[in-house]
Amino acid sequence: MTDINIGRCITGWDVARQVREIDPDLPIAYMTGTSAEEWKSRGVPNSILLEKPFAPAQLLTAVSQLLNTSTTSL
């Protein structure tokens, strides 16, 4: 889980790409209040984006979906 706008020098997009270089199957969930429209072009494949504000149930659903998808592809 990473926020897209985490700092000046690195973004959540960067974090996800670097993590995927280490583990290509690791589930990625992004959260943002401003950059949702960039997800299709900048997000890593098989990731989920949650727009802030989101309810705890939305987070649980997203994580569950990512984990179920990753375990079926192993």
C-alpha positions in Angstrom: 0.0 0.0 0.0 1.5 3.3 -1.0 0.3 6.8 -1.3 1.0 8.3 -4.8 2.1 11.7 -3.5 4.6 10.7 -0.7 7.3 13.3 -1.4 9.2 15.5 -3.8 11.8 13.0 -4.9 9.8 9.8 -5.0 6.2 8.9 -5.8 4.1 5.9 -5.1 4.4 5.1 -8.8 8.2 4.9 -8.3 7.8 2.8 -5.1 5.5 0.3 -6.9 7.9 -0.1 -9.9 10.9 -0.7 -7.6 9.0 -3.2 -5.5 7.9 -5.1 -8.6 11.5 -5.3 -9.8 12.2 -7.2 -6.6 9.0 -9.2 -6.5 6.9 -9.2 -9.7 4.0 -10.8 -8.0 3.7 -8.6 -5.0 0.2 -7.0 -4.7 0.2 -3.2 -5.0 -2.5 -0.9 -3.7 -2.3 2.8 -4.4 -4.2 5.5 -2.5 -4.6 9.1 -3.7 -6.7 12.2 -3.3 -5.5 13.9 -6.5 -3.8 11.5 -9.0 -6.4 8.9 -9.9 -6.6 9.8 -13.5 -2.9 8.8 -13.9 -3.3 5.2 -12.6 -4.0 3.6 -16.0 -0.9 5.1 -17.6 1.5 5.1 -14.5 0.3 2.2 -12.3 1.8 -1.2 -12.4 -0.2 -4.1 -13.8 -2.5 -6.0 -11.5 -2.8 -3.1 -9.0 -5.7 -1.4 -7.3 -6.3 2.3 -6.7 -8.3 3.7 -3.8 -9.4 7.3 -4.0 -9.4 9.3 -0.7 -11.4 9.5 1.3 -12.2 5.8 1.4 -14.0 3.7 3.9 -12.2 0.9 5.9 -14.5 -1.6 4.1 -13.2 -0.5 0.7 -9.6 -1.0 1.9 -10.4 -4.5 3.2 -12.1 -5.4 -0.1 -9.2 -4.1 -2.2 -6.6 -6.0 -0.1 -8.7 -9.2 -0.2 -9.1 -8.9 -4.0 -5.3 -8.4 -4.4 -4.5 -11.3 -2.1 -7.0 -13.7 -3.8 -5.7 -12.7 -7.2 -2.0 -13.2 -6.2 -2.6 -16.6 -4.6 -4.5 -18.0 -7.7 -1.6 -16.9 -10.0 1.1 -18.6 -7.9 
